Amino acid sequence: RVRIVLLDDVEEVRESIRAIIHAHWANAEIIECESGVEAWKIIQESSPDLLISDLTHPGLGGEELSQRLADAHPKLPVLVISVSPAHAGRWQRCAAT
């Protein structure tokens, strides 16, 4: 069973992504959260197979979260989503650290 942490502070976005995931992986376990702090705690406790994350969210931001993940969970795959094309460069810098 695939365990996915879904991080986005907009409930409608999480609902849409959840529907897409379940359309392809009906028995995927999706753990939803609204903040980077909450996501970090969940990742530490649940050892997910994938993190799907918006780059900007309350609390622990995407850049700091990515640094923590690189240090503590370097093999965790991360799919970053954003509605802003300007964020692409920011994430590339995060991923390079």
Disulfide bonds with the S-S distance in Angstrom:
none
